[in-house]
Amino acid sequence: MRKSRIIACLLCLFILAGCGGSENSLIGEWTIGQGENNAITITIEFKKDGTMIEKAVSPELSFQKEGTYKITGDKITMYYDDYEIEYTYTIKDNEFVMIYPHGTEIIWTRTK
């Protein structure tokens, strides 16, 4: 009886560990390209209500785009007015890695 309880607890821990890339860990602000040496800084903020704001700033331009997002397993789908895009993603510590379908990775750093 005791062995089965231990095994059941270990199974629960493995299941919960697999949920590490949950939507709650995505909530906040993430940035790529920072400082004077980079031509552009892009920030994306994911909010609890499923909305997001993406901002880009460079010496020549700046823009802001709003949209929504949806998490399904290890996939994030981002919806904008004129298109949608799906990535595989992982989150570890303060890094949010978006992986394009063709394999290119974009690594974001948590700023808030």
Buried (B, 14 or more C-beta within 10 A) or exposed (E): EEEEEEEEEEEEEEEEEEEEBEBEBBEBBBBBBEEEEEEEBBBBBBBEEEEBBBBBBEEEEEEEBEBBBEBEEBEBEBBEEEEEEBBBBBBEEEEBBBBEEEEEEBEBEBEE
